[in-house]
Amino acid sequence: MTEQAKVLIIDDEPIARITLEALLSAEDYQLHFAEDGMEGLALVANLRPDVVLLDVMMPGMNGFDVCRAIRVMEMVSEVPILLITALDDRESRLEGLRAGADDFISKPFDSIELMARLHGIVRLNRYRRIAEQRRLLENLHQELLLSYDKTIEGWSRALDLRDKETEGHSLRVTEMTVELARLAGMDSETLRHIWRGALLHDIGKLGITDAILHKPDQLTPQEWDIMRLHPVYAYEWLSQIPYLRPALDIPYCHHEKWDGSGYPRGLKGEEIPLPARLFAVVDVWDALTSNRPYREAMPPEEAYRYILSQSGSHFDPQVVLIFSRYLTLAGKLPQAVLAGE
């Protein structure tokens, strides 16, 4: 059920108030009355009416003064104001417009004209309020998304801090994967999901004990079985958050391989979501070209040759081609190396 529009009538003449009440009482309006400008301003602030019918010729504070005062009041400055006036000269009407009036109703009242003006201005004001509410909701939605994304960034930093060997890895692979996805022609919404998924690609490792995650020696087969559960943990956790479900491809599938030898599900070829196929190349590239306590970073040329050698087995061959193009555009390898691939 639509809420009744609130109409505030400010007029010092009792007969005028009675007349307007008689004309409008049969309509679907909630009527309120004030006998002078000061009382009217107080009611405007309290009621926040949908429209104000304002008499011009009032003692003390006239209608122009009241109109100007409303226009500087916070929260109600845009309320529609219809000036009720017996003044028919152009100068008076011009003064009313300068004071902030939206329209005029002449005395004596023409009931048809009054109804038409009132219906029109109430409807327009309702549309304006709906538009304002939509803008407010959209702003709140964007602020909420920003808060979520800042939280994701915080989780990513926490993961990097837990594993000093890969500090900065999440941000680097995220930036590169987004650029790769852009080259692959993905739209802006998909890029945002990829950004979130790449930042959270190793979130499942929170479920792996430090004894296994930071073990300096080679993992036993049983320990590898536990380590390979981290994409499953990521899926189980993130799938419970509707906001992050579109970002699941990378955390869940980035260890799958083109030939089906990956984990956790042994997906093969295009069964592997494209964001995960893109990320897989970037993830290996960053691992190879970054320093580790147990080895120096591999030279970019050598890392690139390794990735080429894994095309068709670990990596999607088409993704490797896109990655080669990315390296060219980013200037990460000498042109001679890329030309001789």
N, C-alpha and C positions, 0 to 999 in steps of 0.2 A: 504494500500500500504506500502510495506517494505521500510524503509528509506535506502538510498544509503550508503554503507560502505565508510568511509573516509580513503583514503590511502595517507599517507605522504611519499614523496620520498625525501631523503636527499642525494644529490650527487653534487660534485663540477664540474663534467665534463658535459658541455652542451650536448654533443652527447649522453651521457648515459641518461640524462633526456629526450631528444627527443625520443630516442629509447623506453624507458619505456612508455612514453606517447602514442606513436604509438601502442605499444602492448596492452595497457590497456584501451585506449579510447573507444573501442567498448564494453567493459564490463560495468556492472552496478556499477561503482565505482565513487566516487567523488575524483578527483585527486588534490593534493596540492604538491608544490615543494619548496625546500629550497636549497640554493647553498653552504651552509657551516654548520658546527656544531652549531654555536651560533644561526643562523637564524632558524635552525631546532628545537633547544630546545624551542625557543620562540613559534614556531608554534605548537609543541607538547602540550605545556601548554594551548594555546588558543583553538586549534581545538579538543583536546582529540580524536585523530584518532583511527580507528579500528585496524590499522596495520601501522608499519613504515618500509619502505624499506630503509636501511641505508648503504651507501658506507663506506668501511673500510679505504681506502687510500685517506684521505683528508688532506690538509695542515692545520697547526695550531692545530685544535682539530680533531683527527682522529675518526673513527667510534667506536672504543673500548671506548674512552673517552666519546663520546656522549651516548653510550649505558649505561655506568655506571651512567652518570648524570641523564638519564631518570629513572633509577631504584630507585633513591632516591627522585624523584619528587612526592609530594603528589598528589593524585587523578589520576595520569597517570602511576604510577610505574609498573602496570601489563599489559600495552599495549604490544601486541605482536611485536617483532622486528625481521625482517629478514635481516641479514647482507649480503650485496652484495660485493663479494670479488673476486679478481683474485688470491689471495693467496690460495694455495692448500695444504700447509703443515699442519701436524697435530697440531703443536704447535700453529699456528695462530688460528685454529679452537677451540682449547682448551682455548686460551685466550678469544675468543669471547664468549664461553659458560660461562667462569668465569665472564665476564663483564655483562652477563645477556641476551645474545641473545637466541632466541628461535629456529632459523633455519638459514640456509645459502643458498644463491643463487650464483652460480659461473658465472663469466664473462669468455667468452662471453655468453649472455643469451640463454638458451634453452627455447623457448616460451612455449612449452607444460609443461615443468617442472615448469616454473615460474607461469603459470596459476594454475596448480595443487596445488602447495605449497600455493599460495595466497588464492585460494578458501577454502582450508582446514583450514588454520589458521584463516581466517575471520569467517568461520562458527563456529569454536571452540570458538572464542572470543565472538561471539554473544550468544552462549549457556552459556558461563561463566557469561556474563552480565545479562542474563535472570535469571540464578540461584542466582546471587547477588541481583537482584531486588526482587525476591521471598523471599529471606532471610530477606531483608530489610522490605518488607511488613509484613512478619510474625512477625518480631521484633516490628514494629509499632503497629500491631494488639494486641500483648501481652501487650505492654505498655498502649494501650487504654483500654484493659480489666482491667488492674491493676488500672488505674485511675477511671474507673467505679466502681470497687469494693471498692476502698477507699472512693468514694462518698457515696456508700451504707452504709459503716461503719459509716460515718459521720451522715447520716440520722438516723441510729439506735441509735447512742449516743444522738442525739438531742431528739429522742422520750423518751429515758430513763431519760434525764435531765428534760423533761416536767413533768414526773411522778416520783417523788422522791421515792414513795412507791415501785416501781419496778426497781430501779436503778441496773444495771448489769444483769437484767433478760434476755435481748435480747441476750447478748453474751453467757450466760450460756445455754439457751435453744438451741441456734444455734449449739454450740459445741456438746451437747448431741444428738441432732437430727441427725447430720451428722454421729456420731458414730453408732447410731441405724440403720440408712439407710445403712451404710457399712455392718453391721451384716446381714441386710436383703438382701445383695447381689447386691446392686445398683452399677452401674459403675461410674467412676470418673467424667464424664461429668454431670450425673444426680446429683451426690453429690454436684457439684458446684452450680447447680441450687437450690438445697435444701438449701445450705448455704445462698444464696442470699434471698430466700423466707423466711427462718427462721428469718434472721436479720430484714426483712421488714414486719414481720407478723402483726404488729399493726400499720402499716403506715396509715391505714384508720382512726385511731383515731385523726389524725390531723384535720379531718373534724367534730369532736365532740367538742362542746363548753366546756370550763373549768367548767362551772356551772354544767354540767352533769357529765363530766369525773371525777371531783374531789369532787362531792357532798358527804358530810360526812354521810348523811342519806340514807335510802333506796330509790331507784329510783321509780318513779311513772310508771304505765304502759305506758304512753305516752313517758316518758323519756327512758324507755327500748326499745321502738320501734325505737327511734333515735339512741341509743347505738348500736342496732343490725344492723345498716346501715354501720358500719365501714368496714366490709369485702367487701361490695358493693363499697364503696368509693375506697378501695384498688384496686379492680378489674378495676374500671373506670379509675383510674390514671395510674396504672402500665401497663394495656393492651395497652396504647398508646405508650409505649416504647418497640420496637421490641426486644431489648436486654433482657428485663425482662419478656417477655411473658412466657418463659419456667419456670419461678420461681413463677408463679401466684397461683399454687395449695395451698400453705400454707396460704398466705395472704387472699385468697378468701374462703377457705374451712376449716380452722382449728377449727371453732366452729360448724361444722356439727357433728352429733352423729351417731353411728353405728345403732341405732334403728330408725333413721329418725326424732328424736325430736329436732335436732339442727337447726341452722340458718346459712346463710340467705335463703337457698333454700330447706331445709328439705331433703337433700340427705340421702340415706339409704345404709348401707352395702358397697359393693364394688363400688357403685356409687361415693363414696367419694375417691378422689385420694389417693394413698398409702402414698405419702409424708405428706399429711394432717393428715392421720390416725396416722402416726408415731409421728408427731409433737403434736397432741392432748394429748397423754399420757405424753410426756415430759413437755408440758406446765402446765398441772395439777400438776405433780410431783414437778416442781420447785415452783409453787405457794404455794403448801402445805408445802414444806420444807424450805421456806424462811420466815424471820421475816417480820411482817407488824406492822404499828403503832397501830392497833386495836387488834393484837393477836401475840403470840409467834409462832415460826416455829413448825410445827408438827414433832414429831420424825419420822425418816425414816421408822421404822417398821409400825407405824400407817398409814403413807401415802401410803405405799405399800399395806397394807390390804384394804385401801379405793379403790385403783386402781383395785385390784382384784375383789372387790365387784361391780365395774362398767364394768367389762368385759362382753361383749354381749349386753350392753345397751349403755353406753357412748362410750366404746372403742371396737375396733376390737379384738376379742379373740386371734387371731394369733399374733397381734402386742403386746399384753400384754405378751405373751410367749417370744417374742423377747426381750421385755423390761426386763423381769426377767433374761434372759441370760446376757443382758448388765449389770444389777446390780451385777450379779455374777462376771463377768469378771472385772468390775470396782471396786469391793470390797466396794460397797456403802451400803451393808446390811450384817449382820451376816449370815453365811451359814445356821445356824439352822432356821432362819426365812424363808429363801427361800425354804428350804427342807420341811417346814411344811405348804407350801402354799395350 
